[in-house]
Amino acid sequence: MATAVATRPTGFAAFSRAVVAAAADLVETVERAVVAEHKIRTARDNAWDALCADRARAQARDEMDALVRSIVAAGPRTRVAAGQPHRAAGSRPRASAGR
């Protein structure tokens, strides 16, 4: 009685996975040699940088919200308050009445 032997599929997919894995190992080895062990980026470093960026964006958003609230609370500025005569929107003084 013949037994079925479980074999892994060999072909282009298996070969390409092996090549990608070998290339990743090579890149990691070269990076460790060139950059130094303590300067290698890790997932923890990336997560910390992302967290800091999120906090900075949240702080900038809060500052912008506070600025908008202060502008709205101050109310509209008018020309009369600034000492300039009030003119209707779109109107302009005429240089001469004869034209």
Residue pairs with C-beta under 8 A, 6 or more apart in sequence:
8 14
31 40
32 40
78 86
79 85
79 86
79 87
80 86
87 93
